[in-house]
Amino acid sequence: MSGIRVLVGTRKGAFVLTSDGKREKWAVSGPHFAGWEIYHLKGSPVDPNRIYASQTSGWFGQIIQRSDDGGKTWCVPGTPGELPKSPEGFPMGESNKFVYDTSAETGKPLMTHQHYDGTQKPWVFKRVWHLEPSLTDINTVYAGVEDAALFQSTNGAQTWQELAGLRDAQGEKWAPGAGGLGLHTILLDPSNPKRIYIAISAAGAFRTDDGGKTWKPINRGLHSQYIPDPNAEVGHCVHRIAMHRLLRSDDAGDNWREVSGNLPTDFGFPIEVHAHEPETIYVVPIKSDSEHYPPEGKLRVYRSRSGGNEWEPLTKGLPQSNCYVNVLRDAMSVDALDQCGIYFGTTGGQVYVSPNGGDNWMPIVRDLPAVLSVEVQTLP
């Protein structure tokens, strides 16, 4: 029987949850990197035992961790043998260096971006929001960072190089949203190895068709309430994008149409697609851009079986009164079992699973720190 491994990043460490294919009883490992913010963990599709983690702290900066045994042990890539330590006692290494390209050929013209007040500010690295391992190469992995940029490693996260062509897509006009200027979504097209989609808050969605050399904004049809030009190519606050693993979008993102339909609100963060049904979508609406909690204090996942517009609330097993948690953009995922499982984590520290496509929910754990990310691995 297949197994399931759920990788959970929280405000105070990482947790690994494991179960068999029934998804009824769970073992909990952690906290790994206790006390650190773990923005994202993601396993390699090539080898599920290869896992990457983004470990960050406002005091001590950014560390990339890697596991080659399914999360049992971890190392800082690029520091063989005894790990060098910083004066504060934390490991240092090449894997923790994210340096923006300033070369005359590709990076020098891209030295500043727009700030909240309309002035230009230099790019400053703050943290890694998202890690996306290659679909075909175990040692290639991408990192989306703040201030928004895309980095690539081809040696198992030992060293990183910026794909600076992304910032050439009107990067001087990008400005941070309320949560900063973060590149939070990376989608690798399984049908075209040179095609990558990314999303940035608050710049929009972008696509490359040449492996990251050049990029184009793909925001036509999006509506953003607070930008002066509703038809602007960049400046939209895209919270999350998702793609079915077997199918491409209608036109690769060139045009978008609204599918909020009968949802109680069109504001929220996560979106996921059923593993076997490309028209079945899951979202978790929250009340508004300023009130980040479920409408009416009822935690509801909404499912559409028609690609949007027609939505049904999924509530069985979820709290339906006095619930004021949030579900962040990377905190929902699906497994690939025949009866697709849906998972999400909350800022209240709960991680829920539905082993039957959303019909019924149960908590795997209830009292973790605030959950930042949830990723699922379907094991042989």
TORTORVO-465815 format. One record per residue: residue in three letters; y, x, z of N, C-alpha, C, O in turn. Coordinates in steps of 0.05 Angstrom, whole numbers, plus 32768, in hexadecimal, padded with zeros to 4 digits. Example, Ala and Ser with C-alpha at 12.3 -4.5 7.8 and 13.67 -1.06 7.14 Angstrom:
REM TORTORVO-465815
ala7F8E8108809C7FA680F6809C7FBE8108809C7FBE811D80A9
ser7FD38101808E7FEB8111808F80018102809D8017810C80A1
REM end
This chain:
REM TORTORVO-465815
met7FE880118000800080008000801980128000801A8026800E
ser802D800A7FF1804680197FF080538019800B804F8007801B
gly8064802D800F8074802F80278091802C8021809A802F800A
ile80A18027803680BE8024803480CB8037804780C48039805F
arg80DF8046803D80F08056804E810D804E804A8117804E8034
val811A804680608136803E806081478054806C8143805C8083
leu815A805D805D816C8072806681878066806E81948059805E
val818E8069808881A5805C809381B98071809C81B3808180AD
gly81D28070809281E78080809B81FA807080AD8201805980A6
thr8202807B80C48212806D80D7822A807E80E0822C809580D8
arg823B807280F18252808180FC824A8097810F825A80A98114
lys823180968119822980AA812D820E80B6812781FF80BD813A
gly820780B9810E81EE80C6810781DE80B780F281E680A180E9
ala81C880C380E981B680B780D5819C80AE80E1819280BA80F5
phe8191809980D68177808E80DF8165808980C7816E808280B2
val814B808E80CC8137808980B78124807480C18117807880D6
leu8122805E80B28110804880BA80F9804680A680FE8046808E
thr80E1804580B080C98045809E80B7802E80A580B4802680BC
ser80A98024808F8096800E80938083800F807C8086801E8068
asp806E7FFF807E805B7FFC806780667FE68055807C7FDB8059
gly80567FDF8041805F7FCB802D80637FAF803980707F9F802C
lys80587FA98050805C7F8F805C80797F8C806780837F768069
arg80847FA2806F80A07FA3807980A37F91809280B77F838095
glu808F7F9280A480907F8280BC80957F9480D580A37F8B80E7
lys80887FAB80D7808B7FBD80ED80987FD780E380917FE180CE
trp80AC7FE180F380BC7FF780EA80BC800E80FF80BD80088117
ala80BB802680F680BF803E810780DC8048810280E5804880EB
val80E98050811781058059811681068076811E80FE807E8134
ser81128087810D811680A38112813480A98112814280A18100
gly813D80B78127815A80BD8129816380BB8146815480B38157
pro817D80C0814A819180C78135818E80E4812C818C80F7813D
his818F80E9811281938103810781B18108810581C080F680FE
phe81BA8121810C81D68128810B81E68116811E81FB810B8116
ala81DC8113813681E88100814982058106814E820E811D8151
gly821580F0814D823280F38152824280F6813A825B80F4813B
trp823680FD812382448101810A824480E780F9823280D880FA
glu825A80E480EA825A80CE80D6824980D680BE824C80EB80B2
ile823680C580B8822480C980A1822B80B5808C8222809E808D
tyr823C80BD8079824680AA8065823080A180528230808A8049
his821D80B2804C820980AA803881F080BC803A81F280D4803E
leu81D880B0803781BF80BE803381B380B2801A81B4809A8016
lys81A680C3800A819A80B97FF1818280CB7FEA818580E47FEA
gly816B80BF7FE3815480CE7FDB815280D27FBD815D80C27FAE
ser814480E77FB5814180ED7F99812C80DA7F8C811680D77F98
pro813280CF7F75811D80BF7F67810680D17F5C80F180C77F57
val810B80EB7F5A80F780FD7F5080E381047F6680CB81047F60
asp80EC81087F7E80DB810E7F9580E781017FAD80FC810A7FB7
pro80DA80EB7FB880E680DC7FCE80EA80EC7FE780F880E47FF9
asn80DC81037FEA80DF8113800180F9812480018101812F8016
arg810681267FEA812081337FE88136811F7FEE813A810D7FDE
ile81448123800481598111800C81738121801181718137801D
tyr81898117800981A38123800D81B38112802181B180F98020
ala81C3811F803181D48110804581F0811C804581F381348044
ser8204810A8048821F8113804B8227810F8069822980F98073
gln822B81268076823181278093824E812F809582568144808B
thr825F811F80A3827B812680A38287812080BF827D811080CE
ser829D812D80C482AC812A80DD82C9812F80D982D0814280CA
gly82DA811E80E582F7812380E382FF813D80F08314814880EA
trp82EF8147810382F58160811082EA8178810282F8818D80FF
phe82D1817680F882C3818E80EF82BD818E80D182B281A180C7
gly82C6817980C282C3817A80A682A9816F809B829C815E80A7
gln82A281798083828B816E8073827481818073827781998070
ile825C81768077824381868074823081768063822C815E8068
ile82238182804F820E8176804081F3817F804C81EF8197804F
gln81E2816C805281C78171805C81B38169804781B781578037
arg819C81778048818681718035816B81728044816781848055
ser815B815E803E813F815E8049812C8160803281308153801D
asp8117816F803581028171802180E78165802B80D38169801E
asp80E88158804280D0814C804D80D5812F805780C98127806B
gly80E58121804880E98105804E80F980FF806780F780E98072
gly810A8111806F811C810D80868112811780A0811F811380B5
lys80FB812580A080F0812F80BA8101814780C38107814A80DA
thr8107815980B08117817180B6812D817380A1812B8168808B
trp8143818180A9815B818280978165819F8097816181AF80A9
cys817281A68081817F81C0807E819A81BD8070819F81A98062
val81AA81D1807381C381D2806481BE81E4804B81BA81FC804E
pro81BE81D8803381B781E8801B81CB81FF801881E281FE801F
gly81C18215800C81D2822C800781D5823F801E81E48252801D
thr81C6823A803481C7824C804B81AB8254805381A1824A8067
pro819E826580448182826C804A8180827C806581938288806D
gly8169827A807181648288808A8174827C80A08178826380A1
glu817D828C80B3818D828380C981A8827880BF81B7828780B2
leu81AE825F80C581C7825380BA81DF826080C881E1826180E0
pro81F3826980B8820C827380C48219825B80D28217824480CB
lys8228826280E88235824E80F88253825180F7825D826880F5
ser8261823B80F7827E823C80FA828482428117827382428128
pro829E8248811D82A5824D8139829E8236814C829A823A8163
glu829E821E8140829782068151827982038154827081F18163
gly826982138146824C82118148823E82018133822781FA8136
phe824D81F9811E824181E88109823A81F980F18248820D80EB
pro822581F280E2821C820280CB8230820280B5823D81ED80AF
met8234821980A88245821C8091823582248079821F822F807C
gly823E82208061823082288049823E82208030825182108031
glu8234822A8019824082238000823E82057FFB824E81F97FEC
ser822A81F88006822681DC8001823C81CB800C823F81B38005
asn824D81D6801D826281C78029827D81CC801C829281C48026
lys827D81DA8005829681E17FF7829A81CF7FDF828B81D17FCB
phe82AD81BD7FE182B581AC7FCB82D181B37FC282E481AB7FCF
val82D381C37FAD82EC81CE7FA482F481C17F8A82E581C37F76
tyr830C81B57F89831581A87F70831A81BE7F5B832381D47F60
asp831381B67F42831781C87F2B833581CB7F26834381B87F21
thr833E81E47F27835A81EA7F20835C81FD7F08837182097F04
ser834782007EF9834782127EE3835A82087ECD835F81F07ECB
ala8365821B7EBE837982147EA9836D82027E94837B81F17E89
glu835382057E8F834781F67E79834281D97E80834681C77E70
thr833A81D37E99833181B87E9F833F81AC7EB7834281937EB8
gly834881BC7ECA835281B07EE3837081B27EE8837B81A27EF7
lys837D81C67EDD839981CC7EE583AC81B57EE083BE81B17EF0
pro83A981A67EC983BC81907EC583B881787ED983C781657ED8
leu83A3817A7EEA839C81637EFB83A181687F18839081627F29
met83B881737F1F83BD817D7F3983C581687F4E83C3816D7F66
thr83CF81517F4583D8813D7F5883CF81217F5183C7811C7F3A
his83D0810F7F6583CB80F37F6083E080E37F6F83EF80ED7F7F
gln83E280C97F6983F680B87F7583EF80B27F9283D880B07F99
his840480B07FA2840080A97FBF8409808C7FC48412807F7FB1
tyr840680837FDD840D80687FE3842A80617FDC8430804B7FD2
asp843C80747FDF8458806F7FDB846180757FBE847980747FB8
gly844E807B7FAC845580807F90845A809D7F8A845D80A47F73
thr845C80AE7F9E846080CB7F99844680D87F91843080CC7F95
gln844780F07F87842F80FF7F80842781117F968438811F7FA2
lys840D81127F9C840281227FB183EB81337FA683DD812B7F94
pro83E7814B7FB183D0815C7FA783B681507FB083B481427FC4
trp83A081567FA18385814E7FA8837C815E7FC0837E81767FC1
val837281507FD58368815D7FED834C81527FF3834981397FF6
phe833981637FF5831E815A7FFC831C815280198326815F802B
lys830F813A801D830C8130803882EF812C804082E781348056
arg82DF811F802E82C3811A803682B48112801D82BF810C8008
val82998111802082878107800B827F80EB8012827380E68026
trp828680D88000828080BC8004826480B57FFB825780A58007
his825B80C17FE5824280B77FD8823480CE7FCB824080E07FBF
leu821980CF7FCE820880E37FC181F580D47FAE81E880C07FB6
glu81F280DE7F9681E080D17F8381CE80E67F7581D880F47F63
pro81B580E87F7D81A380FB7F71819C80F37F54819C80DC7F4D
ser819781077F43818F81037F28817680F27F26816580F37F37
leu817480E37F10815B80D37F0B814480E47F01812D80DB7F02
thr814A80FD7EF88135810C7EEA813281297EF5811E81357EF0
asp814681337F038146814F7F0C814A81507F2A815E81477F34
ile8136815B7F388137815A7F55814E816B7F61815781657F77
asn8158817F7F52816D81907F5C818981887F54819C81957F5C
thr818C81737F4481A6816A7F3C81AE81527F4C819F813F7F50
val81C781537F5781D1813D7F6881EF813C7F6481FC81507F60
tyr81FA81247F658217811F7F62822381177F7C8215810A7F8D
ala823C811E7F81824A81167F99826581097F92827481157F83
gly826A80F27F9D828480E57F9A829480EA7FB3828A80E57FC9
val82AD80F47FB082BB80FE7FC782D780F07FC982DF80E17FB7
glu82E480F57FE0830080ED7FE5830F81077FEA830681177FFB
asp8326810B7FDD833380FD7FC8832280FB7FAF8313810E7FA9
ala832480E57FA1831080DD7F8D830A80F27F78831C80FB7F69
ala82F180FB7F7882E7810E7F6482C9810D7F6482BD81047F77
leu82BD81167F4E82A081177F4B829781347F4982A181437F38
phe8284813B7F5A827981567F5A825B81557F53824E81417F57
gln8251816B7F488235816D7F40822981877F4B8236819C7F4A
ser821181857F548201819D7F5C81E8819D7F4B81DB81887F48
thr81E081B47F4181C781B67F3281B381C87F40819F81D07F35
asn81B981CF7F5981A781E17F6881A181D57F8481A081E37F98
gly819D81BB7F85819481AE7F9E81A981AD7FB381A381AF7FCB
ala81C381AB7FAB81DA81A87FBD81E281C27FC981F181C27FDD
gln81DA81D97FBE81E381F37FC9820081F87FC2820F82017FD3
thr820881F27FA9822381F67FA0822B81DD7F8F821B81CF7F84
trp824681D97F8E825081C17F80826681C97F6D827681DB7F72
gln826781BB7F56827C81BF7F42828881A37F3B827981907F38
glu82A281A27F3A82AF81897F3382AD81837F1682B081957F05
leu82A881697F0F82AA81607EF482C681557EF082CC813D7EF3
ala82D881687EEA82F581637EEB82FE81507ED5831481457ED7
gly82EE814B7EC182F681397EAC82FB811D7EB6830A810E7EAA
leu82EF81167ECD82F480FB7ED8831180F87EE0831D80E37EDA
arg831D810C7EED8339810A7EF6834C810B7EDE836481047EE1
asp834281127EC7835281117EAE835680F47EA4836680EF7E92
ala834680E17EB0834980C57EA8835F80B87EB9835A80A67EC9
gln837780C17EB4839080B77EC1838F80BB7EDF839980AB7EEE
gly838480D17EE8838280D77F04839D80D97F12839F80D37F2A
glu83B280DF7F0383CC80E17F1083D680C57F1983E980C47F28
lys83CA80B07F0F83D280957F1683C080897F2C83C680737F36
trp83AB80977F34839A808C7F4983A8808E7F6483B580A27F6A
ala83A680797F7483B280787F8E839D806E7FA2838D805D7F9B
pro839E80777FBB838B806E7FCF838E80517FD683A580477FD6
gly837880447FDD837980297FE8837A802B8006837F80408012
ala83758015801483768014803183618027803D836580318053
gly834A802B802F8335803D803983368059802E832480688032
gly834C80608020834E807A80158348807A7FF7834380657FEB
leu834980927FEB834480957FCE832880A17FCB832580B97FC8
gly831480907FCD82F8809A7FCE82E880927FB682E9807B7FAD
leu82D980A57FAB82C5809F7F9682AB80977FA5829E80A87FB0
his82A5807D7FA4829080737FB6827780697FA7826380637FB4
thr827880677F8D8261805D7F7E825B806F7F66826D80767F57
ile824280777F63823980867F4C821F80797F41820C80777F50
leu822080707F28820880647F1B820080757F048210807B7EF2
leu81E7807E7F0381DC808D7EED81CC807A7EDC81BA806C7EE5
asp81D2807A7EC281C580677EAF81A980717EA981A680867E9D
pro819480627EB08179806B7EAA8172806C7E8D815F80797E85
ser8181805E7E7C817C805D7E5F818C80727E50818780767E38
asn819F807E7E5D81B080927E4F81B880A77E6381CA80A37E73
pro81AC80BF7E6281B180D47E7681CE80DE7E7681D680EB7E89
lys81DC80DA7E6181F880E47E5F820C80CF7E69822480D47E6A
arg820380B77E70821580A27E798215809F7E978200809C7EA3
ile822C80A07EA38230809D7EC0824780897EC5825B808A7EB7
tyr824480787ED8825980667EE18262806E7EFD825180767F0D
ile827C806D7F02828580727F1E829A805D7F2482A680507F13
ala829F80597F3E82B480477F4882C480557F5E82B980637F6F
ile82DE80507F5D82F1805D7F70830280487F7D830C80367F6F
ser8306804B7F97831A803A7FA58332804B7FAA8331805E7FB9
ala834A80457F9D8350802D7F8F835A80357F73837180317F6C
ala8348803F7F62834E80477F47833F80367F33834A80307F1D
gly8326802E7F398317801D7F2782FC80287F2082F2803A7F2E
ala82F0801E7F0A82D680277F0082DB80387EE782ED80337ED8
phe82C9804C7EE382CB805E7ECD82AF80647EC2829B80617ED1
arg82AE806D7EA9829480737E9C8296808C7E8B82AA80907E7E
thr8281809C7E8C827F80B37E7A826680AE7E68825280A47E72
asp826880B67E4F825280B57E3D824980D07E33823880D37E21
asp825580E57E3F824E81017E36824781137E4E824D812B7E4E
gly823B81077E63823281167E7A824881207E8D824381317E9D
gly825F81147E8B8274811A7E9E828B812B7E93829D81327EA2
lys828B81317E7A82A181417E6E82BA81307E6B82D081387E73
thr82B781187E6082CE81067E5C82C780EA7E6882AF80E37E6A
trp82DC80DC7E7182D880C27E7E82EC80AE7E73830280B57E6A
lys82E580947E7582F7807F7E6E82F7806A7E8382E380647E90
pro830F805E7E89831080487E9C830280307E908304802A7E78
ile82F380217EA182E580097E9882ED7FF27EAC82DC7FE97EBC
asn83067FE97EAA83107FD67EBD831B7FBD7EB083287FAC7EBD
arg83167FBA7E9683217FA37E8883147F897E9282FC7F867E92
gly83257F767E9A831C7F5D7EA4831C7F5B7EC283187F457ECD
leu83217F717ED083227F717EED833D7F657EF683517F687EE8
his833D7F597F0D83557F4D7F19835B7F5A7F34834A7F5A7F45
ser83727F667F37837A7F737F5083957F677F5883A87F687F4A
gln83957F5B7F7083AC7F4A7F7983C67F5A7F7C83DB7F4F7F76
tyr83C47F737F8483DC7F817F8D83E77F967F7A83FA7FA37F81
ile83DB7F997F6383E67FAE7F5183FB7FA07F3E83F77F8A7F36
pro84107FAF7F3784267FA37F27841D7F997F0B84257F847F02
asp840B7FA87EFE84027FA17EE483E57F987EE583D37FA97EE9
pro83DF7F7E7EE383C37F757EE683B17F7F7ED083987F7E7ED2
asn83BD7F897EBA83AD7F937EA383AB7FB17EA383A37FBD7E8F
ala83B37FBE7EB983B37FDB7EBA83977FE77EB683847FDB7EBF
glu83967FFE7EA8837B800A7EA4837080167EBE835880167EC1
val8381801F7ED08378802A7EE98388801E7F00839E80137EFB
gly837F80217F18838D80177F2F837F7FFF7F3C83897FF47F50
his83687FF77F3283597FE07F3E83487FEA7F55833C80007F54
cys83467FDA7F6A83367FE27F81831A7FD67F7E83147FC07F88
val83097FE57F7182ED7FDC7F6D82DD7FE57F8582DB7FFD7F8B
his82D17FD27F9382C37FD87FAC82A77FE37FA7829D7FF37FB6
arg829A7FD97F92827E7FE27F8D82757FD77F72827D7FC17F6B
ile82657FE67F6482587FDC7F4C823A7FE27F4E82317FF47F5B
ala822A7FD17F40820D7FD47F4082027FCF7F24820E7FC27F14
met81EB7FDB7F1F81DE7FD97F0581C07FD57F0981B47FE37F1A
his81B47FC37EFA81987FC07EFB818A7FD87EEF81937FE37EDB
arg81757FE17EFC81697FFB7EF4815B7FFA7ED98156800F7ECD
leu81567FE27ECF81487FE07EB5815A7FD87E9F81537FDB7E87
leu81727FCD7EA581837FC37E90819F7FCE7E9381A87FD47EA9
arg81AE7FD07E7C81CA7FD87E7D81DB7FBF7E7F81D17FA97E7A
ser81F57FC27E8582067FAB7E86820C7FA07E6A82047FAC7E56
asp82197F897E69821D7F7C7E4F822A7F8E7E3B82217F8F7E24
asp823E7F9D7E43824B7FAF7E3082537FCA7E3E82687FD57E38
ala82427FD37E5182457FED7E5F825F7FEE7E6E826B80037E72
gly82697FD77E7782807FD67E88829B7FD57E7982B07FD57E86
asp829A7FD27E5F82B47FD27E5082C47FB97E5782DD7FBA7E57
asn82B77FA37E5D82C57F8A7E6582B77F7D7E7C829E7F7F7E7F
trp82C77F717E8E82BC7F647EA582C57F477EA682DA7F407E9C
arg82B47F367EB282BB7F1A7EB682B47F127ED282A17F1C7EDE
glu82C47F007EDD82C17EF87EF982A87EE67EFC82A47ED37EEC
val82987EEB7F1182807EDB7F16827F7ED27F33826A7ECD7F3E
ser82977ED07F4082977EC97F5C828F7EAC7F6082857EA47F76
gly82947E9B7F4C828A7E7F7F4D828F7E717F6782A67E6E7F6F
asn82797E687F74827B7E587F8C82797E687FA682727E5D7FBB
leu827E7E837FA4827E7E937FBD82957E8A7FCF82AA7E807FC5
pro82927E8D7FE982A87E847FFB82C17E957FF982D77E8C8001
thr82BE7EAD7FEF82D57EC07FEB82CC7ED47FD682B47ED97FD2
asp82E07EDF7FC782D97EF37FB382DD7F107FBE82DE7F237FAE
phe82DF7F137FD882E37F2D7FE482CA7F357FF382BE7F258001
gly82C27F4F7FEF82AB7F597FFD82A67F767FF382B57F807FE2
phe82917F827FFD828B7F9E7FF682717FA27FE782727FAD7FD1
pro825A7F9B7FF282417FA37FE582397F8F7FCF82407F787FCF
ile822A7F9A7FBB821D7F897FA782037F977F9F82037FB07F9B
glu81EE7F897F9C81D47F947F9481C77F817F8081CC7F697F7F
val81B47F8D7F7181A57F7E7F5C81887F7F7F63817D7F947F6A
his817B7F697F61815E7F677F66814F7F7B7F5581567F807F3E
ala813A7F877F60812C7F9D7F52811F7F947F38811C7FA47F25
his81167F7B7F3681077F717F1F81147F5B7F10810B7F537EFA
glu812A7F507F1B81387F397F0E81557F417F0981657F3F7F1C
pro815C7F497EF181777F537EEC818D7F3F7EF081A47F467EF2
glu81867F257EF0819A7F107EF4819D7F077F1181AD7EF67F17
thr818D7F147F23818F7F0D7F3F819F7F227F4E81997F397F4E
ile81B57F187F5A81C97F2A7F6681CE7F217F8381CB7F0A7F8A
tyr81D47F357F9481DA7F307FB181F57F3B7FB881FB7F527FB1
val82057F2C7FC7821E7F357FD282217F2B7FEE82137F187FF7
val82347F377FFD823B7F2E801882597F2A801982687F3D801D
pro82637F12801582807F0D8016828B7F108032827D7F0A8046
ile82A47F1A803482B27F19804D82CC7F0A804A82D37F048033
lys82DA7F04805F82EF7EF0805E83067EF8804C830E7EE9803B
ser83107F11804E83277F19803E832B7F388040831C7F45804E
asp833F7F42803283457F5E8032834F7F68804D834E7F808053
ser83597F56805E83627F5E807883507F55808F83527F6080A5
glu833F7F42808A832C7F38809E83107F3E809583037F2E8087
his83067F55809D82EC7F5F809382D57F5480A482C87F6380B3
tyr82D07F3A80A282B97F2F80B082B07F1680A082C07F0C8090
pro82987F0C80A6828E7EF58096829F7EDC809A82A87ED780B0
pro82A37ECC808582B17EB3808882A37EA1809D828B7E9F809D
glu82B37E9580AE82AA7E8380C382987E9180D8828A7E8480E7
gly82977EAB80D882867EBA80EB82697EB680E682587EB980F8
lys82617EB080CC82467EAB80C5823D7EC180B182487EC4809C
leu82297ED180B982207EE780A8820D7EDB809281F77ED28098
arg82177EDC807982087ED1806382077EE4804C821C7EEE8043
val81EF7EE9804281EC7EF7802981EB7EE2801381DD7ECE8017
tyr81F97EE67FFE81F97ED27FE881E87EDE7FD081EB7EF57FC9
arg81D87ECC7FC581C77ED47FAE81CD7EC37F9681D07EAA7F98
ser81CF7ECF7F7F81D17EC17F6681B97EC97F5581B27EE07F52
arg81AC7EB57F4A81957EBA7F38819E7EB87F1A818D7EBA7F09
ser81B87EB47F1681C17EB17EFA81D67EC57EF281E67EBF7EE0
gly81D77EDC7F0081EB7EF07EF982077EEA7F03821A7EF67EFA
gly820A7ED77F1582247ED07F20822B7EB37F1C821D7EA47F0F
asn82437EAB7F27824E7E907F2682407E7C7F38824D7E6E7F47
glu82257E7B7F3682167E687F4882097E797F5E81F77E897F58
trp82127E747F7782087E847F8D81FD7E727FA382067E5B7FA7
glu81E97E7C7FB281DE7E6E7FC881DF7E807FE181D97E987FE0
pro81E77E757FF881E77E84801181CB7E88801C81BB7E75801D
leu81C57EA0802481AB7EA7803181B07EAC804E81BE7EC08055
thr81A67E9B805F81AD7E9C807C81967E9D808F819A7EA380A6
lys817D7E99808681677E96809881617EB180A681597EC48098
gly81657EB280C081617ECB80CF817B7EDA80D4817A7EEF80E2
leu81927ED180C981AB7EDE80CD81BD7ECE80E081BB7EB580E0
pro81CE7EDB80F081DE7ECC810381F27EBB80F582007EC380E3
gln81F47EA280FE82057E8E80F2821C7E84810482277E6E8100
ser82227E94811882397E8D812982427EA7813782327EB8813F
asn825C7EA9813A82697EBF814982607EDB813F825B7EED814F
cys825E7EDE812582567EF7811A826D7F03810A82767EF780F7
tyr82777F1A811282907F258106828C7F4280FE829E7F528101
val82747F4780F3826E7F6280E982777F6480CB827E7F4F80BF
asn82767F7C80C1827B7F8080A482637F8E809882537F9B80A7
val825F7F8C807E824B7F9B807082597FAC805B82667FA18049
leu82577FC6805D82667FD8804D82597FDD803182427FD4802D
arg82687FE9801F82607FEA800382457FF87FFE82367FF07FEC
asp823E800C800E8225801A800A820F8011801C81FA801E801F
ala82137FFA802A82017FF2804081EE7FDC803781E57FCC8048
met81E87FDA801D81D47FC7801481C37FD47FFE81CD7FE47FEE
ser81A97FCF7FFF81977FDB7FEB817E7FCA7FE7817A7FB77FF7
val816E7FCF7FD381567FC07FCD813F7FD37FC981437FEB7FC1
asp81277FCA7FCF810F7FDA7FC981037FD17FAE810D7FBE7FA2
ala80EE7FDE7FA680E27FD97F8C80C67FCD7F8D80B77FCE7F7A
leu80BF7FC27FA580A57FB57FA780A47F9C7F9680B97F927F8E
asp808C7F927F9180897F7A7F8080997F637F8B80A77F557F7C
gln80977F5F7FA580A97F4B7FB180C07F5A7FBD80BF7F667FD2
cys80D67F5A7FAE80ED7F6C7FB380F87F677FCF80FD7F517FD7
gly80FD7F7D7FDE81097F7C7FF881277F837FF6812F7F947FE7
ile81377F75800681547F798007815B7F82802381517F788037
tyr816D7F96802581747FA2803E81927FA5804081A07FAA802C
phe819D7FA1805881B97FA7805C81BF7FAE807981B07FA5808B
gly81D47FBD807E81DC7FC4809981F87FBC809E82087FB8808C
thr81FF7FB880B882197FAD80BF82287FC180D1821D7FD480DC
thr82427FBC80D382537FCC80E5824D7FC6810282577FD48113
gly823D7FB2810782337FAD8123821A7FBC812A82107FBA8140
gly820F7FCB811781F77FDC811C81DD7FCE811781C87FD9811E
gln81DD7FB7810981C37FAA810281BB7FB380E581CC7FB680D4
val81A27FB680E181977FBA80C681827FA380C2816F7FA180D1
tyr81877F9380AD81767F7C80A781667F81808E816D7F91807D
val814E7F74808E813D7F75807681347F59806F812F7F488081
ser81337F53805581267F3B804B810F7F45803981157F508024
pro80F67F41804080E07F4A803080D97F38801980C77F3D8009
asn80E97F22801680E37F0E800180FC7F077FF181017EEF7FEC
gly810B7F1B7FE981217F167FD781397F087FE281497EFE7FD3
gly813A7F067FFD81517EF9800A814B7EDF8017815D7ED48024
asp81337ED48014812D7EBA8020812D7EBA803E81377EA7804B
asn81237ECF804A81227ED28067812B7EEE806F81267F018061
trp81387EEF808681437F09809081397F0F80AC81357EFC80BB
met81367F2880B2812F7F3080CD813D7F4C80D281407F5C80C0
pro81447F5180EB81507F6B80F1813B7F8080F481267F7C8101
ile813F7F9780E8812E7FAE80ED81377FBC810781267FC28118
val81517FC08109815D7FCB812281767FBB812781827FB08114
arg817F7FBA814081977FAA814781AE7FBA815281C57FB28151
asp81A97FD2815E81BD7FDE816F81C47FFB816681C9800C8177
leu81C58000814C81CE801A814281EC801B814381F980078147
pro81F78033813F82148034813B821B802681218209801E8112
ala82358022811C823E801481048231802080EB8232803980E7
val8225800F80DA8216801980C3822A801D80AB8239800B80A4
leu8228803580A08239803C80888229803A806E82358033805A
ser820F8040806F8200803F805681E38039805B81D8803F8071
val81D7802C804881BA8025804981AF802B802D81B8801F8019
glu819A803B802C818C80408013816E803D801881658044802E
val8160803380058143802E80088133803E7FF4813A80407FDD
gln811D804A7FFE810A80587FED80F080497FED80E580438003
thr80E480437FD680CA80377FD480B6804D7FCF80B7805A7FBA
leu80A580527FE2809380697FE2807780617FD6806F804A7FD8
pro806980747FCA804E806F7FBF803B80667FD5802480617FD0
REM end
